[in-house]
Amino acid sequence: MDAQYDAVVIGMGPGGEVAATQLVQNGKRVAVVERELIGGECGYWACIPSKTLLRPLEAAAGAAGVAGLDAPAPDWAAMRDYRDTMIRHLDDSKQVEGYRSQGVHVYKGTARFVGREPWEVAVDEHRLTADHVIVATGSAAALPPVDGLEEIEVWTNRQATTVEEIPGRAVVVGGSAVGVEMGQFLARMGCSVTLVQRGPALMDREEPRVGELAAEHLRGDGVDVRTGTSPRRARRSGRDSVLELDDGTEAVGDVVLMATGRRPRLEDLDLEQVGIGPGAKGLEVDERCRVAPGLWAVGDVTGTALFTHVAKYQGGIVAANILGRERTADYTGVPRVVFSDPEIAAVGLTAEQARAQGYDPVSAEVDLPRGLARPWTYATSPAGRMGVVADRTRRTLLGAWAVAPLAGEWIHTAALAIREGIGIDRLRDGVFQFPTYSEGYLLAVNELEL
């Protein structure tokens, strides 16, 4: 069965959804192809379930730290039930019907390219032709090449976020967002957690202090944090899943959660049949998110920045260009948040990255409880630190980070300042609400030796 469309969207995670919705709302004839669930990895196995599971434990810890309150005990059955509600019980039938009611043609299956000029996509017995095709197939968990991995109980983010019963022991491999978030979740649910990080620090793409503080908080939750080592072999010993590490030690758990990065999902598209080859990180796109005339890509599959908010942003960029509204992408000031407790948020450049790009960076770090009232109204034994990176010559903000309550909300002050090039002197003249964590920006920028 053949059908002609203005645009075909392959993959209906957040980026694909934004593009499809904006196109159909502007009168385009749109088809979407999804081999799993509309909503994608984020909606069912990543952002939504992980944040839903983390929030009750954050609230319980927060209550324990507030005067006059006791820590409520987590109710795993209730937490799990609400998680299942939030992920729609892994059922996207309402989403499918919602798109069809808007006039979108929904195809469930695996898409592959079979022609170009015009673009032609096959989904089972269907042949879809279109002037524009948007690839939004996302990414999958990348497993490291460890001998014996097939012998042990291995989880990725999918098993961790849809867990039915909390294991007694877990080894988490990887010290970035997934490892930190799910390691803390499991530990606070009573699981004995060992976290193994190959590099010298957690969160190793951020300022070193961020990783140090993250490790400190995880250890406070009982996590055995081991840095500077990685698995060299896996084996089963009775019921134990054992990782032999390259420092000569072992890490033992009932399960091993591999939080070791992502890879673009491109393997089933047969892109080579239409002369398209992926780059090292995925599909290479220009400033309009275009791969080739009429072929576009958004989200993780581009390897640009593996965040849901970036995928949604790119979806809007592509839709605008297809609709004839010239728009280019600008990734300056994209925030990065880990929803641990306390939250970890960052934006812009680290001092090392700034130096490598030719800036003259100057940094400052502040202890928020020492300088602000808000942490003391928030908790009886508050903690929280933040830092900023500025360019000494231009007197502009280049980067910022915070490990503190609600940091994912107030990092956007720095994101806006970096994106719009707001100067340090202008920030110093700002009036911030009292008492808030956002006042920390005044503390930090006033500490800069410019």
N, C-alpha and C positions, 0 to 999 in steps of 0.2 A: 504494500500500500504506500503510495507516494503522496506527499503533502508539501506545499510551498508556504514558507513563512518569511516575515521580515527579519526575525532573529530567532535563533535556537540557543538556549542556555543549557550547558551540560554541567550538572552539579548544582544542587539547590541548598547549599549552605548559606550563611548570611550574605556573602558577596553576590552569589547568584540570585538570591531572593531580591536584593535591592535592585539589581539590574533588571530583572524580569518585571518587577512591580512598576518601576518607573517607565519602562517601555510600554507596557500594556495600558497604563494610565494615560499615555500620550498617543493612544490610537494605533500602536503597532500590533501586528499579528505575531504572537509569540508562542513558541513551544518550549517546554522545559523537559529535561531528561534527568532522572534521578534513579540510581541503582539501589539506593538504600532508603533513607528517610529524608523527607523534605524538612529542612532545618539543619541538616549536616552534623558534622562532628561536634561542633560547639553546642548545639541544642540538646544532644542526646548523650554524649560521652565525654564532654570536656567542660567548657565554661559553666554551663547552667547546672549540671549535677554537682560539680566540684564545689562551686560557691554555695549551693544549697546545703550541702553537707557540712561545709566549714562554718557557716553562720551560727548554728546552735551552739557549737563548741566555743566560738568567739564570744557569744552572748553569755554563756555560763562562766567563762573566765572573767568577763567583764563584771558580771554580778559579784563574783567572789572578791573583786578588787575595789568594790564600792562600799562606802560606809553604810552599815545597817542592813546589808544583804548577805545571804548565804548563797553559795554556788548551787544552782539547780543540777540535779543529776540528769545526764543525757538519756533520753528514751529512744533507743535505737530503732525499735519498731515504728515509732511515730516519725522519726527522722527519715527512715527508709521509705515509708509510705508517702511522705511529702515529696521526697526526691523522685519517686516513681510518678507522682502527679505532675511534677515539673517537667519530666522528660516524656510526658504523655503516654506512659506505659509502652514506650517504643512503638507507638502507633501514630502514623501521620495521616490517617484517613480524613480527618477534618481539614488538614492543611491542603490535601489534594483537592477536596471538594471546594475549599475556599478559592483556590486558584482557578479551578474550572468554572466557578460561578462568575469570575471576572473575565472569562473568555480565553484564558490560557489553556493550551493543549498540553496535558501532562502525560508523559510517557515514562513508565517504570521499566528500567532495564539498563543494560550497559551500552553506551554509545561508542561508535567507532567511525572514524573518518573514511569515506570511500571516494570522495571527489572534491574538486575545487573549481571555481569559476563556472557556475556558482558553487558554494560550499555544499557538500552533501554528507549527511550523517546517517548511519544505519543504526536502528534500534530494533533488534529481532527482525521481524518481517517488514518493518516500516522503513521507508526512505524519506528523510526530511531534507529538503533543500532550502537554503536561505542566503540572503545577501550578507548576513552577519551571524557568526557563531561565537559565543562567549564560553570559554573553558573556565570552569570554576569547580574543579574536581577535588580541591583541597589537598590534604596530606595525610599520611599514615605514620604510625609509630615506626621509628627506625631502630632495629635491634643490632647491637654490636656483634662482630664475628667472634663469639666466644665458644670454644670447643665444649661440647657436652650440653649446650643450652637446651637441646631437645629432651634431655633426661629429667629436667626439673620443672616445677610449677612456675611458669612465667606469666606475669601480668603485664599488660600495657595500661595506658590511661583508661581504656574501655572496661577492663575488669575491675580496676580500682574504683571508678566512679559509679559502677552499677553493682558493687559488692552486695551480697545478701547476708553473709555472716562475716564478722570481723575475725581475721586470723589471729592466732596467738602470737606469732612472730613474723616479721617481714623484713626483707632486705630491699632497700630502695637504691637503685643505681642511677645516679644523676642528681646534681645539686642545683638545677635551675628551677623554673616555676613549678612544673609538675612534681618533681621530687620533693621540693620544700613544702608545697601545699599538701600533697597526699601523705608525705611522711609525718607531718604534724597532725593531720586528721587521724591517721591510724594510731599514732602514739597517744593522742588524747582520748581515743576510744579504748585504751587499755592494751593495745598491741605493743609488743617489744620490737622496736624499730632500730635497724642499723642502716645508716645512710652512707653510701660510698660515692665519693666524688673523685674523678680522675685528676682534676686540676688542684692547685694549692689552696683554693678557696671556693666556697659556694658562690653562686650568682656571679660567675667569673667574667661576665661581659659588662658588669657594673663596676663602680668604684670598689677597691678592695675592702673598704670599711663596710660596705653593704653586706658582703659575704661574711665578714667577721661577726657582724651583729646578727645576721640570720642564723649562723651557727650557734651563737650564744643563746638565742631564744629557743632554738630546737633542743639544745642540750638541757635547757631549763624544763622542757617537756619530757625529758628522759631519753631523747634520741641519742644513740651512739653515732656521732658524726666522725667519719674518717675521710680525710682529704689526702690528696697526693697518691692515690692508689686506684687501681682498676682491676676488674676480673680478668683472669687469664684462662680459667677453666671452670666449668660447672660440673657437678656430679650429684647423684642421688645417694643418700646414706640412710637407709631405712625410710622413714617419713620425712627426713630433712632434705631441703634443697640447699646445697652447699656451693658457695662460690669461693674458689681459691684465688686470692688476690696477689698481685705482683710484688707486694711488699713482704710476702711470706706468711701472711695471716689468712684466716678464713672468716667468712661471714655466713651465718646459718639462719635459715628461716623456714617457715612453712610455705611461703611464697616469695618470689623475687619480682619486684616491680621494676621494669625497665623504663626509666624516664630519661632516655638517652637521645632525644631529638626526634625530628620528623623528616620525612622524605616526601616529595611531591607525588601525587597519584597521577601517573601518566601512562602506565604500562598497558592499559587496555584500549587506548584511544587510536592506535595505529596511525599516529601522526606522520610517520615516515612515508606512509602511502600517499600523502599529499605534500611531501617535500619539506616537512617541518621537523627540525631536530631540537631537542631541549638543550639548554645550557647546563652548566655545572650545578646550579641550584634549582632549576626548573625551566619553565618557559620564559624566555627573555622578551621583555616588553619595552616599548618606548615610553615617553612621558605621557602618552594617552592610554597606556595599558594595551597597546596594539602589538600583536605578534607579526601580523602580515595584513595586507589590505583585506578588510572584512573579517579578520580573525583576531579575537581579543582574549585576554586572560585576566582573572582577578583572584585575589586571595593567596593562600599558601602555595598554590601551584606556581606562582610567579617567583617564589623565594625572596620577595622584596622585604617583607617584615611579617612574621607569622603571628598576626593578631587579628581577632575578629573585627576590631574597629578599623583596621587597615583594609580588610576585605570589603567591608561595607562602603568605605570611602572610595575604593577602586570601582566598586559596582556603580556608584554614582557617576564617576568619571567616564566610564564606558558608555553608560546610558546617555549621558549628555552629548558625547561625541557622535553616537549613532543618530541622535535626534538633531544633529547639525549645530549643536551649541558647543563651540570650541572650548575645551577645558583640559588642562594638564594637571598632573599630580605633583604635589609638593609634600614631601615626607618630613619636613622640618618640624620639630617639636611634637613628635608622636609619643604619647606617654606609654610607659611599661609598668604594669602593676602585678604584683604577686599577692594574692588574697590570703596570706598567712595572718597570724596574730602575733605581734602587730603587723599591719600591712607594710609591704615593701613597694615603694613607688620610685620611678626614675624617669627622666626625660632628657633629651639632648645628649651631649658628649661627656665622656669622662675626661679628666685632666690629661691622661695619656693620649686619648684619641684627639683631643684638641691640639696638643703639641704636635702630633703626627700630621695634622692638617695645616700646620703653619701658624697657629695662634700662639699668643703669649699668655698661657692660662695662669690664673691665680685662684686658689680654693679657700674655702672656709667651712668649718663644721661647728655646729652648736648643739648643746645639750638643752633640749626643749623644756624639761621640768625646771632647770636652773634659771631660765630666763622668762618663762611664761606662766600665767595663772591657769590657763585652760587645762593643762595636764593634771593639776591638783584638784580641779573640780570634776575631772573625768575619772580619776582613780586615786586611792589613798597612797599607793606606792608607784607613782607613774614612772614610765620610761619613754624615751623617744629621742631620736637624733635626726638631724638633717644636715645636708651640705649643699653648697652651690659651687659652680665653676664659672668664672667670668674671664673675658678677654681683657687683659690689662690695657692694651692699646686702644681698642674700640670702646671700652667701658660698657660692654653688653653682656648679658647672661648667655652662657653657652650650655650649661647643664645644671641639673639639680637632682637630688635624691632625698628620700626620707624613709626611715624605719620607725613608724609611729602609728598610733590609732588613726583610722580614717585617711591615711596618706593617699589612697587612691582617689579620694575626692578632691583634696586641696593641692595635688600635684598639678592640676590644670592651670593654676596661677602661673607657675613656671612654664608650662607648655605654651600658654598664650604669649608670655613675655619672650620666649625664645623664637616662636614662630613669627611674631611681629617685630622683633628686634628692639624691644623696649629697653632703654638704657638703664644701667645701674642707678644713675642719679635720679631717674624718674621713679624707679622702684623704691628708692630710699625716701622719696617724697610721698609715697602712697599712704593712704589711711585704711588700716585694716580693722575689721570688727574685733572688739574686745568682749569676752575672752575667747579666742579661737586658736587653733593650731596654725592657721594661715599667718598669724603674727610672726611665726618663726622666720618668714622671709625677711622681715625687717631686721631681726637679730642677725641672720646669716649675711645679708648683703652689707650690713654695717660692720661686720667683722672682716670683710675683704680689704686687703692692703693694696689699694689702688693708688 
